[in-house]
Amino acid sequence: MPDSAPSSLVGVTVNLVYLARLREVFGGSGERLTLAAAEPTVGTLVAQLCARGDPWSRELASGRAFRVAVNHEVAGREATLRDGDEVAFLPPVTGG
């Protein structure tokens, strides 16, 4: 039987990708996460991750240098997330 619950009650599931040193700090290259917010944004995603505590709250704290890309496009905290989006966290990189 198909699920007939409204999508706002089910949540939005996104695919998270952790790049470079964040992969090591968070203990993996990514995960699937369901957001309960009715209209989830990058900001609500970051807040949900920070609520996990350290190392999330330390690495994703306000003022820390990192970028977020949604479906391969750099996005701000106000960007709306949709079911199935890929959300990548990119720390600053250096190199020559």
N, C-alpha and C positions, 0 to 999 in steps of 0.2 A: 504494500500500500504506500503510495507516495506521501511524502511529508507535506502537509498542507499549511503548516504554520507560516505566518508572515515572516519575510526575511528580516525585518527589524527586530523580531523576537529571537530569531535563530542566531544572529550575529554575522559578521563578515570574517571569512577565513583568508588570511594572507600567507604568502610564502616569504619568510625572512631569509636573507643572505647576509652573512657576516664575512667581511673581507679583511685581508691583511692581518694585522695584529689582533683585531677584534675576534677573529676566528679562534685564536689561542686563548684570549682572555675569557671568552664566553664558552669555551670548551666544545666548539663544533662549528661547522661551516654554515649552519642554518637550521630552521625549524618551521613548522606550520603552526600558526597561532590564530585563535578565534577571538575577535574583539566583540565585546558585548554592547558597545556604544551604538545608538540608533544611527548616527551619522559619523562613523569613525574617520579621523584624520590622522596624519602623521603625528601630530601633537598628542592625540589620545593614545596612539600606539607607543610613543616614547614614554608617556606617563605610566602606562600599564607595565612596560618593561622595567622602568625605574622602581616601581612598587615591589619588584622582586628582591630588592636590596642589593648589596654588593655582590659582584662587580658591576652590575647593571646601573645602579644609581650613581656610581662613581664615573663610569665611562660615558654615560649618556646625560650627565648633569648639564644644566644650563651653563653656558660659558665654555664647555668643552668643545674642542675642534673636531667635528665630524660632519659628514654630509649624508643625506638620504636621497636615494634614487628610487622612484616608483616606475616600474616597467621601463627601466633604462633611461629615465629622464630625471635630472636633479629636481627635487621637489622641496618646498618649504613646509613648515609645520601645519599650515592651513590646508594643504592638499588633501582632498577627500580620497579615502580608500574604498575599493570595491572588491567584492568576492573574487578571489583568485589572483589578485595583484601580487607582483613580486616587489618586495621592499628590501633594498640593499643598504647596508650601513657601511660607509666608507670613511675610514680614519684618514688623517693627513698622511701623505707619503712623501718621502724624500728620495732623491737619487740623482744620478748624473747622466 
